[in-house]
Amino acid sequence: MAEDNKKQNQLNIELPEEVSEGVYSNLAIISHSHSEFVVDFVRLVPNVPKAKVKSRIILTPMHAKRLMRALADNVKKFEAQFGSIDEPEMPTFPMNFNTPKAQA
């Protein structure tokens, strides 16, 4: 009987190949309404004045809070294993990557 309950509580999650590669983002913009949180993941590229949203995730407030707790827990575990994550001052916008201007 306990075996049947375990099978009912299992969740089969499929990770499609195109999603498994992931999307690189170096900026997240978070906004919210009374019913949802919107997280836009942006990629800023050196010397390009226009940044693109690469992915948008929309969450209920309850799931946003769960995500916040899960991220905090994972950061804590990461730092316990690898040491403290440095937090330099927040960069100004536009971000300066200290690279020469691209020329064609």
Phi and psi restraints in degrees (range 20) as a CNS / XPLOR table:
assign (resid 1 and name C) (resid 2 and name N)
       (resid 2 and name CA) (resid 2 and name C) 1.0 -62.3 20.0 2
assign (resid 2 and name N) (resid 2 and name CA)
       (resid 2 and name C) (resid 3 and name N) 1.0 -34.5 20.0 2
assign (resid 2 and name C) (resid 3 and name N)
       (resid 3 and name CA) (resid 3 and name C) 1.0 -62.2 20.0 2
assign (resid 3 and name N) (resid 3 and name CA)
       (resid 3 and name C) (resid 4 and name N) 1.0 -40.9 20.0 2
assign (resid 3 and name C) (resid 4 and name N)
       (resid 4 and name CA) (resid 4 and name C) 1.0 -64.8 20.0 2
assign (resid 4 and name N) (resid 4 and name CA)
       (resid 4 and name C) (resid 5 and name N) 1.0 -39.6 20.0 2
assign (resid 4 and name C) (resid 5 and name N)
       (resid 5 and name CA) (resid 5 and name C) 1.0 -64.2 20.0 2
assign (resid 5 and name N) (resid 5 and name CA)
       (resid 5 and name C) (resid 6 and name N) 1.0 -39.2 20.0 2
assign (resid 5 and name C) (resid 6 and name N)
       (resid 6 and name CA) (resid 6 and name C) 1.0 -62.3 20.0 2
assign (resid 6 and name N) (resid 6 and name CA)
       (resid 6 and name C) (resid 7 and name N) 1.0 -42.9 20.0 2
assign (resid 6 and name C) (resid 7 and name N)
       (resid 7 and name CA) (resid 7 and name C) 1.0 -64.1 20.0 2
assign (resid 7 and name N) (resid 7 and name CA)
       (resid 7 and name C) (resid 8 and name N) 1.0 -37.5 20.0 2
assign (resid 7 and name C) (resid 8 and name N)
       (resid 8 and name CA) (resid 8 and name C) 1.0 -69.2 20.0 2
assign (resid 8 and name N) (resid 8 and name CA)
       (resid 8 and name C) (resid 9 and name N) 1.0 -30.9 20.0 2
assign (resid 8 and name C) (resid 9 and name N)
       (resid 9 and name CA) (resid 9 and name C) 1.0 -87.5 20.0 2
assign (resid 9 and name N) (resid 9 and name CA)
       (resid 9 and name C) (resid 10 and name N) 1.0 -3.8 20.0 2
assign (resid 9 and name C) (resid 10 and name N)
       (resid 10 and name CA) (resid 10 and name C) 1.0 -78.8 20.0 2
assign (resid 10 and name N) (resid 10 and name CA)
       (resid 10 and name C) (resid 11 and name N) 1.0 145.9 20.0 2
assign (resid 10 and name C) (resid 11 and name N)
       (resid 11 and name CA) (resid 11 and name C) 1.0 -120.3 20.0 2
assign (resid 11 and name N) (resid 11 and name CA)
       (resid 11 and name C) (resid 12 and name N) 1.0 125.4 20.0 2
assign (resid 11 and name C) (resid 12 and name N)
       (resid 12 and name CA) (resid 12 and name C) 1.0 -94.8 20.0 2
assign (resid 12 and name N) (resid 12 and name CA)
       (resid 12 and name C) (resid 13 and name N) 1.0 112.0 20.0 2
assign (resid 12 and name C) (resid 13 and name N)
       (resid 13 and name CA) (resid 13 and name C) 1.0 -108.3 20.0 2
assign (resid 13 and name N) (resid 13 and name CA)
       (resid 13 and name C) (resid 14 and name N) 1.0 126.0 20.0 2
assign (resid 13 and name C) (resid 14 and name N)
       (resid 14 and name CA) (resid 14 and name C) 1.0 -99.9 20.0 2
assign (resid 14 and name N) (resid 14 and name CA)
       (resid 14 and name C) (resid 15 and name N) 1.0 135.2 20.0 2
assign (resid 14 and name C) (resid 15 and name N)
       (resid 15 and name CA) (resid 15 and name C) 1.0 -115.0 20.0 2
assign (resid 15 and name N) (resid 15 and name CA)
       (resid 15 and name C) (resid 16 and name N) 1.0 99.6 20.0 2
assign (resid 15 and name C) (resid 16 and name N)
       (resid 16 and name CA) (resid 16 and name C) 1.0 -61.4 20.0 2
assign (resid 16 and name N) (resid 16 and name CA)
       (resid 16 and name C) (resid 17 and name N) 1.0 148.7 20.0 2
assign (resid 16 and name C) (resid 17 and name N)
       (resid 17 and name CA) (resid 17 and name C) 1.0 -56.8 20.0 2
assign (resid 17 and name N) (resid 17 and name CA)
       (resid 17 and name C) (resid 18 and name N) 1.0 -42.9 20.0 2
assign (resid 17 and name C) (resid 18 and name N)
       (resid 18 and name CA) (resid 18 and name C) 1.0 -67.0 20.0 2
assign (resid 18 and name N) (resid 18 and name CA)
       (resid 18 and name C) (resid 19 and name N) 1.0 -25.8 20.0 2
assign (resid 18 and name C) (resid 19 and name N)
       (resid 19 and name CA) (resid 19 and name C) 1.0 -84.2 20.0 2
assign (resid 19 and name N) (resid 19 and name CA)
       (resid 19 and name C) (resid 20 and name N) 1.0 -32.1 20.0 2
assign (resid 19 and name C) (resid 20 and name N)
       (resid 20 and name CA) (resid 20 and name C) 1.0 -63.2 20.0 2
assign (resid 20 and name N) (resid 20 and name CA)
       (resid 20 and name C) (resid 21 and name N) 1.0 -22.2 20.0 2
assign (resid 20 and name C) (resid 21 and name N)
       (resid 21 and name CA) (resid 21 and name C) 1.0 -71.3 20.0 2
assign (resid 21 and name N) (resid 21 and name CA)
       (resid 21 and name C) (resid 22 and name N) 1.0 -21.9 20.0 2
assign (resid 21 and name C) (resid 22 and name N)
       (resid 22 and name CA) (resid 22 and name C) 1.0 76.5 20.0 2
assign (resid 22 and name N) (resid 22 and name CA)
       (resid 22 and name C) (resid 23 and name N) 1.0 173.4 20.0 2
assign (resid 22 and name C) (resid 23 and name N)
       (resid 23 and name CA) (resid 23 and name C) 1.0 -131.7 20.0 2
assign (resid 23 and name N) (resid 23 and name CA)
       (resid 23 and name C) (resid 24 and name N) 1.0 126.3 20.0 2
assign (resid 23 and name C) (resid 24 and name N)
       (resid 24 and name CA) (resid 24 and name C) 1.0 -79.5 20.0 2
assign (resid 24 and name N) (resid 24 and name CA)
       (resid 24 and name C) (resid 25 and name N) 1.0 134.7 20.0 2
assign (resid 24 and name C) (resid 25 and name N)
       (resid 25 and name CA) (resid 25 and name C) 1.0 -140.3 20.0 2
assign (resid 25 and name N) (resid 25 and name CA)
       (resid 25 and name C) (resid 26 and name N) 1.0 139.3 20.0 2
assign (resid 25 and name C) (resid 26 and name N)
       (resid 26 and name CA) (resid 26 and name C) 1.0 -121.8 20.0 2
assign (resid 26 and name N) (resid 26 and name CA)
       (resid 26 and name C) (resid 27 and name N) 1.0 17.3 20.0 2
assign (resid 26 and name C) (resid 27 and name N)
       (resid 27 and name CA) (resid 27 and name C) 1.0 -157.8 20.0 2
assign (resid 27 and name N) (resid 27 and name CA)
       (resid 27 and name C) (resid 28 and name N) 1.0 136.0 20.0 2
assign (resid 27 and name C) (resid 28 and name N)
       (resid 28 and name CA) (resid 28 and name C) 1.0 -122.3 20.0 2
assign (resid 28 and name N) (resid 28 and name CA)
       (resid 28 and name C) (resid 29 and name N) 1.0 133.6 20.0 2
assign (resid 28 and name C) (resid 29 and name N)
       (resid 29 and name CA) (resid 29 and name C) 1.0 -114.3 20.0 2
assign (resid 29 and name N) (resid 29 and name CA)
       (resid 29 and name C) (resid 30 and name N) 1.0 123.3 20.0 2
assign (resid 29 and name C) (resid 30 and name N)
       (resid 30 and name CA) (resid 30 and name C) 1.0 -116.0 20.0 2
assign (resid 30 and name N) (resid 30 and name CA)
       (resid 30 and name C) (resid 31 and name N) 1.0 129.8 20.0 2
assign (resid 30 and name C) (resid 31 and name N)
       (resid 31 and name CA) (resid 31 and name C) 1.0 -134.1 20.0 2
assign (resid 31 and name N) (resid 31 and name CA)
       (resid 31 and name C) (resid 32 and name N) 1.0 166.2 20.0 2
assign (resid 31 and name C) (resid 32 and name N)
       (resid 32 and name CA) (resid 32 and name C) 1.0 -152.5 20.0 2
assign (resid 32 and name N) (resid 32 and name CA)
       (resid 32 and name C) (resid 33 and name N) 1.0 157.6 20.0 2
assign (resid 32 and name C) (resid 33 and name N)
       (resid 33 and name CA) (resid 33 and name C) 1.0 -121.5 20.0 2
assign (resid 33 and name N) (resid 33 and name CA)
       (resid 33 and name C) (resid 34 and name N) 1.0 -170.6 20.0 2
assign (resid 33 and name C) (resid 34 and name N)
       (resid 34 and name CA) (resid 34 and name C) 1.0 -69.1 20.0 2
assign (resid 34 and name N) (resid 34 and name CA)
       (resid 34 and name C) (resid 35 and name N) 1.0 -18.9 20.0 2
assign (resid 34 and name C) (resid 35 and name N)
       (resid 35 and name CA) (resid 35 and name C) 1.0 -119.3 20.0 2
assign (resid 35 and name N) (resid 35 and name CA)
       (resid 35 and name C) (resid 36 and name N) 1.0 -7.1 20.0 2
assign (resid 35 and name C) (resid 36 and name N)
       (resid 36 and name CA) (resid 36 and name C) 1.0 -158.4 20.0 2
assign (resid 36 and name N) (resid 36 and name CA)
       (resid 36 and name C) (resid 37 and name N) 1.0 156.3 20.0 2
assign (resid 36 and name C) (resid 37 and name N)
       (resid 37 and name CA) (resid 37 and name C) 1.0 -109.7 20.0 2
assign (resid 37 and name N) (resid 37 and name CA)
       (resid 37 and name C) (resid 38 and name N) 1.0 138.3 20.0 2
assign (resid 37 and name C) (resid 38 and name N)
       (resid 38 and name CA) (resid 38 and name C) 1.0 -118.6 20.0 2
assign (resid 38 and name N) (resid 38 and name CA)
       (resid 38 and name C) (resid 39 and name N) 1.0 124.1 20.0 2
assign (resid 38 and name C) (resid 39 and name N)
       (resid 39 and name CA) (resid 39 and name C) 1.0 -115.0 20.0 2
assign (resid 39 and name N) (resid 39 and name CA)
       (resid 39 and name C) (resid 40 and name N) 1.0 113.9 20.0 2
assign (resid 39 and name C) (resid 40 and name N)
       (resid 40 and name CA) (resid 40 and name C) 1.0 -100.0 20.0 2
assign (resid 40 and name N) (resid 40 and name CA)
       (resid 40 and name C) (resid 41 and name N) 1.0 123.3 20.0 2
assign (resid 40 and name C) (resid 41 and name N)
       (resid 41 and name CA) (resid 41 and name C) 1.0 -98.0 20.0 2
assign (resid 41 and name N) (resid 41 and name CA)
       (resid 41 and name C) (resid 42 and name N) 1.0 122.3 20.0 2
assign (resid 41 and name C) (resid 42 and name N)
       (resid 42 and name CA) (resid 42 and name C) 1.0 -115.6 20.0 2
assign (resid 42 and name N) (resid 42 and name CA)
       (resid 42 and name C) (resid 43 and name N) 1.0 147.9 20.0 2
assign (resid 42 and name C) (resid 43 and name N)
       (resid 43 and name CA) (resid 43 and name C) 1.0 -114.4 20.0 2
assign (resid 43 and name N) (resid 43 and name CA)
       (resid 43 and name C) (resid 44 and name N) 1.0 115.8 20.0 2
assign (resid 43 and name C) (resid 44 and name N)
       (resid 44 and name CA) (resid 44 and name C) 1.0 -93.3 20.0 2
assign (resid 44 and name N) (resid 44 and name CA)
       (resid 44 and name C) (resid 45 and name N) 1.0 132.9 20.0 2
assign (resid 44 and name C) (resid 45 and name N)
       (resid 45 and name CA) (resid 45 and name C) 1.0 -117.1 20.0 2
assign (resid 45 and name N) (resid 45 and name CA)
       (resid 45 and name C) (resid 46 and name N) 1.0 139.3 20.0 2
assign (resid 45 and name C) (resid 46 and name N)
       (resid 46 and name CA) (resid 46 and name C) 1.0 -54.2 20.0 2
assign (resid 46 and name N) (resid 46 and name CA)
       (resid 46 and name C) (resid 47 and name N) 1.0 136.5 20.0 2
assign (resid 46 and name C) (resid 47 and name N)
       (resid 47 and name CA) (resid 47 and name C) 1.0 60.4 20.0 2
assign (resid 47 and name N) (resid 47 and name CA)
       (resid 47 and name C) (resid 48 and name N) 1.0 19.2 20.0 2
assign (resid 47 and name C) (resid 48 and name N)
       (resid 48 and name CA) (resid 48 and name C) 1.0 -115.0 20.0 2
assign (resid 48 and name N) (resid 48 and name CA)
       (resid 48 and name C) (resid 49 and name N) 1.0 115.6 20.0 2
assign (resid 48 and name C) (resid 49 and name N)
       (resid 49 and name CA) (resid 49 and name C) 1.0 -71.5 20.0 2
assign (resid 49 and name N) (resid 49 and name CA)
       (resid 49 and name C) (resid 50 and name N) 1.0 -12.0 20.0 2
assign (resid 49 and name C) (resid 50 and name N)
       (resid 50 and name CA) (resid 50 and name C) 1.0 -115.2 20.0 2
assign (resid 50 and name N) (resid 50 and name CA)
       (resid 50 and name C) (resid 51 and name N) 1.0 123.0 20.0 2
assign (resid 50 and name C) (resid 51 and name N)
       (resid 51 and name CA) (resid 51 and name C) 1.0 -102.2 20.0 2
assign (resid 51 and name N) (resid 51 and name CA)
       (resid 51 and name C) (resid 52 and name N) 1.0 150.6 20.0 2
assign (resid 51 and name C) (resid 52 and name N)
       (resid 52 and name CA) (resid 52 and name C) 1.0 -114.9 20.0 2
assign (resid 52 and name N) (resid 52 and name CA)
       (resid 52 and name C) (resid 53 and name N) 1.0 140.5 20.0 2
assign (resid 52 and name C) (resid 53 and name N)
       (resid 53 and name CA) (resid 53 and name C) 1.0 -74.0 20.0 2
assign (resid 53 and name N) (resid 53 and name CA)
       (resid 53 and name C) (resid 54 and name N) 1.0 122.4 20.0 2
assign (resid 53 and name C) (resid 54 and name N)
       (resid 54 and name CA) (resid 54 and name C) 1.0 -94.4 20.0 2
assign (resid 54 and name N) (resid 54 and name CA)
       (resid 54 and name C) (resid 55 and name N) 1.0 -23.8 20.0 2
assign (resid 54 and name C) (resid 55 and name N)
       (resid 55 and name CA) (resid 55 and name C) 1.0 -159.1 20.0 2
assign (resid 55 and name N) (resid 55 and name CA)
       (resid 55 and name C) (resid 56 and name N) 1.0 144.4 20.0 2
assign (resid 55 and name C) (resid 56 and name N)
       (resid 56 and name CA) (resid 56 and name C) 1.0 -127.4 20.0 2
assign (resid 56 and name N) (resid 56 and name CA)
       (resid 56 and name C) (resid 57 and name N) 1.0 128.1 20.0 2
assign (resid 56 and name C) (resid 57 and name N)
       (resid 57 and name CA) (resid 57 and name C) 1.0 -117.7 20.0 2
assign (resid 57 and name N) (resid 57 and name CA)
       (resid 57 and name C) (resid 58 and name N) 1.0 131.0 20.0 2
assign (resid 57 and name C) (resid 58 and name N)
       (resid 58 and name CA) (resid 58 and name C) 1.0 -114.6 20.0 2
assign (resid 58 and name N) (resid 58 and name CA)
       (resid 58 and name C) (resid 59 and name N) 1.0 126.8 20.0 2
assign (resid 58 and name C) (resid 59 and name N)
       (resid 59 and name CA) (resid 59 and name C) 1.0 -127.3 20.0 2
assign (resid 59 and name N) (resid 59 and name CA)
       (resid 59 and name C) (resid 60 and name N) 1.0 151.8 20.0 2
assign (resid 59 and name C) (resid 60 and name N)
       (resid 60 and name CA) (resid 60 and name C) 1.0 -73.1 20.0 2
assign (resid 60 and name N) (resid 60 and name CA)
       (resid 60 and name C) (resid 61 and name N) 1.0 158.2 20.0 2
assign (resid 60 and name C) (resid 61 and name N)
       (resid 61 and name CA) (resid 61 and name C) 1.0 -55.0 20.0 2
assign (resid 61 and name N) (resid 61 and name CA)
       (resid 61 and name C) (resid 62 and name N) 1.0 -39.5 20.0 2
assign (resid 61 and name C) (resid 62 and name N)
       (resid 62 and name CA) (resid 62 and name C) 1.0 -62.8 20.0 2
assign (resid 62 and name N) (resid 62 and name CA)
       (resid 62 and name C) (resid 63 and name N) 1.0 -43.7 20.0 2
assign (resid 62 and name C) (resid 63 and name N)
       (resid 63 and name CA) (resid 63 and name C) 1.0 -71.2 20.0 2
assign (resid 63 and name N) (resid 63 and name CA)
       (resid 63 and name C) (resid 64 and name N) 1.0 -32.4 20.0 2
assign (resid 63 and name C) (resid 64 and name N)
       (resid 64 and name CA) (resid 64 and name C) 1.0 -62.3 20.0 2
assign (resid 64 and name N) (resid 64 and name CA)
       (resid 64 and name C) (resid 65 and name N) 1.0 -42.2 20.0 2
assign (resid 64 and name C) (resid 65 and name N)
       (resid 65 and name CA) (resid 65 and name C) 1.0 -66.8 20.0 2
assign (resid 65 and name N) (resid 65 and name CA)
       (resid 65 and name C) (resid 66 and name N) 1.0 -40.2 20.0 2
assign (resid 65 and name C) (resid 66 and name N)
       (resid 66 and name CA) (resid 66 and name C) 1.0 -63.2 20.0 2
assign (resid 66 and name N) (resid 66 and name CA)
       (resid 66 and name C) (resid 67 and name N) 1.0 -40.6 20.0 2
assign (resid 66 and name C) (resid 67 and name N)
       (resid 67 and name CA) (resid 67 and name C) 1.0 -63.8 20.0 2
assign (resid 67 and name N) (resid 67 and name CA)
       (resid 67 and name C) (resid 68 and name N) 1.0 -43.2 20.0 2
assign (resid 67 and name C) (resid 68 and name N)
       (resid 68 and name CA) (resid 68 and name C) 1.0 -58.3 20.0 2
assign (resid 68 and name N) (resid 68 and name CA)
       (resid 68 and name C) (resid 69 and name N) 1.0 -45.8 20.0 2
assign (resid 68 and name C) (resid 69 and name N)
       (resid 69 and name CA) (resid 69 and name C) 1.0 -65.5 20.0 2
assign (resid 69 and name N) (resid 69 and name CA)
       (resid 69 and name C) (resid 70 and name N) 1.0 -40.7 20.0 2
assign (resid 69 and name C) (resid 70 and name N)
       (resid 70 and name CA) (resid 70 and name C) 1.0 -65.8 20.0 2
assign (resid 70 and name N) (resid 70 and name CA)
       (resid 70 and name C) (resid 71 and name N) 1.0 -41.1 20.0 2
assign (resid 70 and name C) (resid 71 and name N)
       (resid 71 and name CA) (resid 71 and name C) 1.0 -63.6 20.0 2
assign (resid 71 and name N) (resid 71 and name CA)
       (resid 71 and name C) (resid 72 and name N) 1.0 -44.3 20.0 2
assign (resid 71 and name C) (resid 72 and name N)
       (resid 72 and name CA) (resid 72 and name C) 1.0 -61.1 20.0 2
assign (resid 72 and name N) (resid 72 and name CA)
       (resid 72 and name C) (resid 73 and name N) 1.0 -42.0 20.0 2
assign (resid 72 and name C) (resid 73 and name N)
       (resid 73 and name CA) (resid 73 and name C) 1.0 -64.2 20.0 2
assign (resid 73 and name N) (resid 73 and name CA)
       (resid 73 and name C) (resid 74 and name N) 1.0 -42.1 20.0 2
assign (resid 73 and name C) (resid 74 and name N)
       (resid 74 and name CA) (resid 74 and name C) 1.0 -70.2 20.0 2
assign (resid 74 and name N) (resid 74 and name CA)
       (resid 74 and name C) (resid 75 and name N) 1.0 -36.4 20.0 2
assign (resid 74 and name C) (resid 75 and name N)
       (resid 75 and name CA) (resid 75 and name C) 1.0 -64.2 20.0 2
assign (resid 75 and name N) (resid 75 and name CA)
       (resid 75 and name C) (resid 76 and name N) 1.0 -43.1 20.0 2
assign (resid 75 and name C) (resid 76 and name N)
       (resid 76 and name CA) (resid 76 and name C) 1.0 -58.9 20.0 2
assign (resid 76 and name N) (resid 76 and name CA)
       (resid 76 and name C) (resid 77 and name N) 1.0 -45.8 20.0 2
assign (resid 76 and name C) (resid 77 and name N)
       (resid 77 and name CA) (resid 77 and name C) 1.0 -65.4 20.0 2
assign (resid 77 and name N) (resid 77 and name CA)
       (resid 77 and name C) (resid 78 and name N) 1.0 -40.9 20.0 2
assign (resid 77 and name C) (resid 78 and name N)
       (resid 78 and name CA) (resid 78 and name C) 1.0 -59.9 20.0 2
assign (resid 78 and name N) (resid 78 and name CA)
       (resid 78 and name C) (resid 79 and name N) 1.0 -49.7 20.0 2
assign (resid 78 and name C) (resid 79 and name N)
       (resid 79 and name CA) (resid 79 and name C) 1.0 -65.6 20.0 2
assign (resid 79 and name N) (resid 79 and name CA)
       (resid 79 and name C) (resid 80 and name N) 1.0 -32.8 20.0 2
assign (resid 79 and name C) (resid 80 and name N)
       (resid 80 and name CA) (resid 80 and name C) 1.0 -65.2 20.0 2
assign (resid 80 and name N) (resid 80 and name CA)
       (resid 80 and name C) (resid 81 and name N) 1.0 -33.7 20.0 2
assign (resid 80 and name C) (resid 81 and name N)
       (resid 81 and name CA) (resid 81 and name C) 1.0 -87.1 20.0 2
assign (resid 81 and name N) (resid 81 and name CA)
       (resid 81 and name C) (resid 82 and name N) 1.0 -40.3 20.0 2
assign (resid 81 and name C) (resid 82 and name N)
       (resid 82 and name CA) (resid 82 and name C) 1.0 -115.4 20.0 2
assign (resid 82 and name N) (resid 82 and name CA)
       (resid 82 and name C) (resid 83 and name N) 1.0 -5.3 20.0 2
assign (resid 82 and name C) (resid 83 and name N)
       (resid 83 and name CA) (resid 83 and name C) 1.0 99.8 20.0 2
assign (resid 83 and name N) (resid 83 and name CA)
       (resid 83 and name C) (resid 84 and name N) 1.0 169.6 20.0 2
assign (resid 83 and name C) (resid 84 and name N)
       (resid 84 and name CA) (resid 84 and name C) 1.0 -62.1 20.0 2
assign (resid 84 and name N) (resid 84 and name CA)
       (resid 84 and name C) (resid 85 and name N) 1.0 140.9 20.0 2
assign (resid 84 and name C) (resid 85 and name N)
       (resid 85 and name CA) (resid 85 and name C) 1.0 -87.0 20.0 2
assign (resid 85 and name N) (resid 85 and name CA)
       (resid 85 and name C) (resid 86 and name N) 1.0 123.7 20.0 2
assign (resid 85 and name C) (resid 86 and name N)
       (resid 86 and name CA) (resid 86 and name C) 1.0 -67.8 20.0 2
assign (resid 86 and name N) (resid 86 and name CA)
       (resid 86 and name C) (resid 87 and name N) 1.0 140.4 20.0 2
assign (resid 86 and name C) (resid 87 and name N)
       (resid 87 and name CA) (resid 87 and name C) 1.0 -123.2 20.0 2
assign (resid 87 and name N) (resid 87 and name CA)
       (resid 87 and name C) (resid 88 and name N) 1.0 85.9 20.0 2
assign (resid 87 and name C) (resid 88 and name N)
       (resid 88 and name CA) (resid 88 and name C) 1.0 -65.5 20.0 2
assign (resid 88 and name N) (resid 88 and name CA)
       (resid 88 and name C) (resid 89 and name N) 1.0 166.0 20.0 2
assign (resid 88 and name C) (resid 89 and name N)
       (resid 89 and name CA) (resid 89 and name C) 1.0 -55.4 20.0 2
assign (resid 89 and name N) (resid 89 and name CA)
       (resid 89 and name C) (resid 90 and name N) 1.0 150.3 20.0 2
assign (resid 89 and name C) (resid 90 and name N)
       (resid 90 and name CA) (resid 90 and name C) 1.0 -63.0 20.0 2
assign (resid 90 and name N) (resid 90 and name CA)
       (resid 90 and name C) (resid 91 and name N) 1.0 131.4 20.0 2
assign (resid 90 and name C) (resid 91 and name N)
       (resid 91 and name CA) (resid 91 and name C) 1.0 -70.5 20.0 2
assign (resid 91 and name N) (resid 91 and name CA)
       (resid 91 and name C) (resid 92 and name N) 1.0 155.0 20.0 2
assign (resid 91 and name C) (resid 92 and name N)
       (resid 92 and name CA) (resid 92 and name C) 1.0 -82.8 20.0 2
assign (resid 92 and name N) (resid 92 and name CA)
       (resid 92 and name C) (resid 93 and name N) 1.0 163.6 20.0 2
assign (resid 92 and name C) (resid 93 and name N)
       (resid 93 and name CA) (resid 93 and name C) 1.0 -108.1 20.0 2
assign (resid 93 and name N) (resid 93 and name CA)
       (resid 93 and name C) (resid 94 and name N) 1.0 139.5 20.0 2
assign (resid 93 and name C) (resid 94 and name N)
       (resid 94 and name CA) (resid 94 and name C) 1.0 -71.0 20.0 2
assign (resid 94 and name N) (resid 94 and name CA)
       (resid 94 and name C) (resid 95 and name N) 1.0 151.6 20.0 2
assign (resid 94 and name C) (resid 95 and name N)
       (resid 95 and name CA) (resid 95 and name C) 1.0 -67.3 20.0 2
assign (resid 95 and name N) (resid 95 and name CA)
       (resid 95 and name C) (resid 96 and name N) 1.0 140.0 20.0 2
assign (resid 95 and name C) (resid 96 and name N)
       (resid 96 and name CA) (resid 96 and name C) 1.0 -101.5 20.0 2
assign (resid 96 and name N) (resid 96 and name CA)
       (resid 96 and name C) (resid 97 and name N) 1.0 113.9 20.0 2
assign (resid 96 and name C) (resid 97 and name N)
       (resid 97 and name CA) (resid 97 and name C) 1.0 -89.5 20.0 2
assign (resid 97 and name N) (resid 97 and name CA)
       (resid 97 and name C) (resid 98 and name N) 1.0 0.4 20.0 2
assign (resid 97 and name C) (resid 98 and name N)
       (resid 98 and name CA) (resid 98 and name C) 1.0 54.2 20.0 2
assign (resid 98 and name N) (resid 98 and name CA)
       (resid 98 and name C) (resid 99 and name N) 1.0 44.7 20.0 2
assign (resid 98 and name C) (resid 99 and name N)
       (resid 99 and name CA) (resid 99 and name C) 1.0 -121.1 20.0 2
assign (resid 99 and name N) (resid 99 and name CA)
       (resid 99 and name C) (resid 100 and name N) 1.0 153.8 20.0 2
assign (resid 99 and name C) (resid 100 and name N)
       (resid 100 and name CA) (resid 100 and name C) 1.0 -65.8 20.0 2
assign (resid 100 and name N) (resid 100 and name CA)
       (resid 100 and name C) (resid 101 and name N) 1.0 154.2 20.0 2
assign (resid 100 and name C) (resid 101 and name N)
       (resid 101 and name CA) (resid 101 and name C) 1.0 -64.6 20.0 2
assign (resid 101 and name N) (resid 101 and name CA)
       (resid 101 and name C) (resid 102 and name N) 1.0 137.6 20.0 2
assign (resid 101 and name C) (resid 102 and name N)
       (resid 102 and name CA) (resid 102 and name C) 1.0 -71.5 20.0 2
assign (resid 102 and name N) (resid 102 and name CA)
       (resid 102 and name C) (resid 103 and name N) 1.0 141.8 20.0 2
assign (resid 102 and name C) (resid 103 and name N)
       (resid 103 and name CA) (resid 103 and name C) 1.0 -130.5 20.0 2
assign (resid 103 and name N) (resid 103 and name CA)
       (resid 103 and name C) (resid 104 and name N) 1.0 142.8 20.0 2
